[in-house]
Amino acid sequence: MDPTDLTIEILQGIREETKKTNERLDGLHADFGGLRHEVGGLRDEVVGLRDEVVGLRDEVGGLRDRLTGTEVRLATELVGVAGAVREVRDLLREDRALRHRVDDHERRISAMERGTG
């Protein structure tokens, strides 16, 4: 075999290997494009999740404010109920005291009626 034929054969082998390498690189490039697209999609999802977290944070803040308002209203009503219970207690005490006096007067009137009757 002539040295130039051997050189041509080696160069042709190198060319074939280069074509295969280029094809593999093209495939990798396409894969990277797909990965780039997927990363972009993930980035969009993360931005969406951030927006949802901000929305949830706002909702929790609103719930906290409503809960605080409810607690204040409930405490105010409990104070009112406690006052009403004290008033009823005092009225019952007065009623019992008057009832004792009325019973005493009834006995005395009955005794007077028996004495005059």
C-alpha positions as CSV (number, residue, x, y, z in Angstrom):
1,M,0.0,0.0,0.0
2,D,1.2,3.4,-1.0
3,P,1.8,5.9,1.9
4,T,-0.6,8.3,0.4
5,D,-3.3,5.7,0.3
6,L,-2.7,5.0,4.0
7,T,-2.9,8.7,4.7
8,I,-6.1,9.0,2.8
9,E,-7.6,6.0,4.6
10,I,-6.6,7.5,8.0
11,L,-8.1,10.8,7.1
12,Q,-11.3,9.2,5.9
13,G,-11.5,7.3,9.2
14,I,-11.0,10.6,11.1
15,R,-13.7,12.2,8.9
16,E,-16.1,9.4,9.8
17,E,-15.4,9.7,13.5
18,T,-15.8,13.4,13.3
19,K,-19.2,13.0,11.6
20,K,-20.2,10.6,14.4
21,T,-19.0,13.0,17.1
22,N,-20.8,15.9,15.4
23,E,-24.0,13.8,15.3
24,R,-23.6,13.0,19.0
25,L,-23.0,16.7,19.8
26,D,-26.1,17.7,17.8
27,G,-28.1,15.2,19.8
28,L,-26.7,16.6,23.1
29,H,-27.4,20.1,21.8
30,A,-31.0,19.1,21.2
31,D,-31.1,17.5,24.7
32,F,-29.8,20.7,26.2
33,G,-32.5,22.7,24.4
34,G,-35.1,20.4,25.9
35,L,-33.5,20.8,29.3
36,R,-33.4,24.5,28.8
37,H,-37.1,24.5,28.0
38,E,-37.8,22.3,31.1
39,V,-35.8,24.6,33.3
40,G,-37.7,27.6,32.0
41,G,-41.0,25.7,32.8
42,L,-39.7,25.0,36.3
43,R,-38.8,28.7,36.7
44,D,-42.3,29.7,35.7
45,E,-43.7,27.2,38.2
46,V,-41.5,28.6,41.0
47,V,-42.7,32.1,40.2
48,G,-46.3,30.8,40.3
49,L,-45.6,29.1,43.7
50,R,-44.1,32.4,45.0
51,D,-47.3,34.2,44.0
52,E,-49.4,31.6,45.7
53,V,-47.3,31.8,48.9
54,V,-47.8,35.6,48.9
55,G,-51.5,35.2,48.4
56,L,-51.6,32.6,51.3
57,R,-49.6,35.0,53.5
58,D,-52.2,37.7,52.8
59,E,-55.1,35.4,53.5
60,V,-53.5,34.3,56.8
61,G,-53.0,38.0,57.7
62,G,-56.7,38.6,57.0
63,L,-57.7,35.6,59.1
64,R,-55.5,36.8,61.9
65,D,-57.2,40.2,61.8
66,R,-60.7,38.7,61.7
67,L,-59.8,36.3,64.6
68,T,-58.5,39.3,66.7
69,G,-61.7,41.2,66.0
70,T,-63.8,38.2,67.0
71,E,-61.9,37.8,70.2
72,V,-62.4,41.4,71.1
73,R,-66.2,41.2,70.4
74,L,-66.4,38.0,72.4
75,A,-64.6,39.5,75.3
76,T,-66.9,42.5,75.2
77,E,-70.0,40.3,75.2
78,L,-68.6,38.2,78.1
79,V,-68.2,41.3,80.1
80,G,-71.8,42.3,79.3
81,V,-73.0,38.8,80.3
82,A,-71.1,38.9,83.6
83,G,-72.7,42.3,84.4
84,A,-76.1,40.9,83.6
85,V,-75.5,37.9,85.9
86,R,-74.5,40.2,88.7
87,E,-77.6,42.2,88.3
88,V,-79.8,39.1,88.4
89,R,-78.0,37.9,91.5
90,D,-78.5,41.2,93.2
91,L,-82.3,41.2,92.2
92,L,-82.6,37.6,93.6
93,R,-81.0,38.7,96.9
94,E,-83.4,41.7,97.1
95,D,-86.3,39.4,96.3
96,R,-85.3,36.9,99.0
97,A,-85.0,39.7,101.5
98,L,-88.4,41.1,100.6
99,R,-89.9,37.7,100.6
100,H,-88.7,37.2,104.2
101,R,-90.3,40.6,105.2
102,V,-93.5,39.8,103.4
103,D,-93.7,36.4,105.1
104,D,-93.1,38.1,108.5
105,H,-95.9,40.7,107.8
106,E,-98.2,37.9,106.7
107,R,-97.7,36.0,110.0
108,R,-98.2,39.2,112.0
109,I,-101.4,40.0,110.1
110,S,-102.7,36.5,110.6
111,A,-101.9,36.7,114.3
112,M,-103.8,40.0,114.5
113,E,-106.8,38.6,112.6
114,R,-106.9,35.6,115.0
115,G,-106.8,38.0,117.9
116,T,-109.6,40.1,116.7
117,G,-111.6,37.5,115.1
